[in-house]
Amino acid sequence: MMAQQKIDKKLKKILDTFMKEKGISGYSVNGNKIVLYVDDEEHATIFRKFEISGYSIEVIVTGKFKAL
């Protein structure tokens, strides 16, 4: 069982705002690393420019998620 990390309220608010943006499929946080999952390379280029103080950001192109 993986331990669940508590995300700072301010960081969660920022990441939840990201989720409202077109092209973002999801995110994960592991320590001081944020991984953003995006639909395509076009959106990856945009989100690679973002910085959040104290965190490194990795962007992974996953393609568009579809419900099963």
KEKE-3310 file (N, C-alpha, C; in steps of 0.2 Angstrom, whole numbers, plus 5000, padded with zeros to 4 digits):
npx = (5004:5003:5009:4999:5002:5000:4995:4999:4988:4988:4996:4988:4976:4982:4985:4973:4967:4975:4969:4958:4962:4963:4969:4976:4977:4979:4987:5002:5010:5025:5034:5045:5042:5032:5021:5014:5001:4998:4988:4994:5009:5009:5002:5011:5022:5018:5015:5027:5034:5029:5032:5033:5036:5048:5046:5050:5045:5038:5033:5022:5017:5002:4992:4975:4964:4952:4936:4932)
npy = (4994:5011:5025:5040:5056:5072:5086:5103:5116:5128:5124:5113:5121:5128:5118:5112:5122:5121:5110:5114:5119:5118:5103:5098:5082:5077:5077:5073:5072:5071:5072:5085:5086:5089:5081:5084:5078:5078:5081:5082:5086:5100:5106:5102:5109:5122:5120:5117:5128:5133:5138:5133:5139:5131:5118:5106:5104:5091:5086:5076:5068:5061:5058:5060:5056:5043:5038:5022)
npz = (5000:4996:5003:5007:5002:5010:5003:5002:5006:4998:4987:4982:4978:4967:4958:4956:4949:4938:4933:4927:4915:4897:4890:4901:4909:4921:4937:4948:4964:4972:4985:4982:4969:4955:4944:4929:4918:4902:4886:4874:4864:4861:4872:4881:4879:4883:4896:4902:4904:4916:4933:4950:4965:4975:4969:4957:4941:4930:4914:4906:4892:4889:4880:4876:4889:4891:4897:4902)
capx = (5000:5007:5007:4997:5005:4996:4997:4998:4981:4989:4998:4982:4972:4985:4985:4966:4966:4978:4965:4952:4964:4962:4975:4978:4973:4980:4994:5003:5015:5029:5039:5045:5041:5025:5021:5008:5000:4995:4985:4999:5016:5008:5001:5017:5027:5015:5015:5034:5036:5027:5036:5030:5042:5050:5044:5052:5039:5039:5027:5022:5012:4999:4987:4969:4961:4945:4933:4931)
capy = (5000:5017:5031:5045:5062:5077:5091:5109:5118:5132:5120:5110:5126:5130:5112:5111:5127:5118:5105:5117:5121:5113:5100:5094:5076:5076:5078:5069:5076:5066:5076:5092:5086:5089:5079:5086:5074:5082:5078:5082:5090:5107:5108:5100:5115:5127:5119:5116:5135:5135:5137:5134:5140:5125:5112:5105:5101:5087:5086:5069:5068:5054:5058:5061:5050:5041:5034:5015)
capz = (5000:4995:5008:5003:5004:5011:4999:5005:5003:4993:4981:4979:4974:4961:4954:4954:4944:4932:4930:4923:4909:4892:4889:4907:4910:4928:4940:4954:4968:4975:4988:4979:4962:4952:4937:4925:4913:4897:4881:4868:4864:4861:4878:4885:4878:4887:4904:4904:4906:4922:4939:4956:4970:4979:4966:4950:4937:4925:4910:4903:4887:4889:4876:4880:4893:4889:4902:4900)
cpx = (5004:5005:5005:5000:5000:4999:4995:4992:4983:4991:4992:4977:4975:4984:4978:4964:4969:4973:4959:4955:4964:4969:4978:4974:4974:4986:4995:5009:5018:5035:5039:5045:5034:5025:5014:5007:4995:4993:4990:5005:5014:5006:5007:5022:5024:5016:5022:5037:5034:5032:5032:5035:5042:5048:5047:5045:5041:5033:5027:5016:5009:4994:4980:4966:4954:4942:4931:4924)
cpy = (5006:5022:5037:5052:5068:5083:5098:5112:5123:5129:5116:5115:5127:5124:5111:5116:5125:5114:5108:5119:5116:5110:5096:5088:5075:5078:5073:5073:5071:5070:5083:5092:5085:5086:5081:5081:5078:5078:5077:5087:5098:5110:5107:5106:5121:5126:5118:5123:5137:5134:5138:5134:5134:5118:5112:5102:5097:5086:5080:5069:5061:5053:5059:5055:5049:5037:5027:5013)
cpz = (5000:5000:5004:5006:5005:5007:5002:5002:4997:4986:4978:4975:4968:4956:4952:4949:4937:4928:4926:4916:4903:4891:4895:4908:4918:4931:4946:4958:4972:4978:4985:4972:4960:4945:4934:4919:4908:4890:4875:4869:4864:4868:4883:4885:4882:4894:4906:4906:4913:4928:4945:4961:4974:4976:4959:4947:4931:4921:4906:4898:4887:4884:4880:4883:4891:4895:4898:4901)
residu = (MET:MET:ALA:GLN:GLN:LYS:ILE:ASP:LYS:LYS:LEU:LYS:LYS:ILE:LEU:ASP:THR:PHE:MET:LYS:GLU:LYS:GLY:ILE:SER:GLY:TYR:SER:VAL:ASN:GLY:ASN:LYS:ILE:VAL:LEU:TYR:VAL:ASP:ASP:GLU:GLU:HIS:ALA:THR:ILE:PHE:ARG:LYS:PHE:GLU:ILE:SER:GLY:TYR:SER:ILE:GLU:VAL:ILE:VAL:THR:GLY:LYS:PHE:LYS:ALA:LEU)
# end
